[in-house]
Amino acid sequence: MTAPAGAQAERTGLAWRRTALGSAACTALLLHSAAVRHWGLSLVPVLFAAGTSALFAAIGVHRERTLRAPEPGPLNPALPAIASLAVTATAGSVVILH
């Protein structure tokens, strides 16, 4: 049994959306924590986390559109590297500044 056409693109898009939503929820928690700490440098991890959430959403849209093309190309190797770098920078800022 084969999956219907477009199912892979939809599953991929949904997975990236779930990741972006989870990241946005963590951003909201960091924002609350920064407010409790009276802002200052605690706002830096919030900005990193918000940027990471937006990046995840953008990569998801790009990847889903790429997979829906008649001849989908391979994943750009820079996208996972950039996403990993964003997550690492966010985690590092939380550990150092929060």
JOSUL-V211296 format. One record per helix or strand of 2 or more residues. SS is the DSSP state (2 for helix, 1 for strand). FROM is the first residue (numbers start at 1). LEN is the number of residues. Records with the same first field share a line. If there is no record, write none. Layout:
SS->FROM-LEN + FROM-LEN
//
This chain:
2->7-30 + 42-27 + 77-21
//
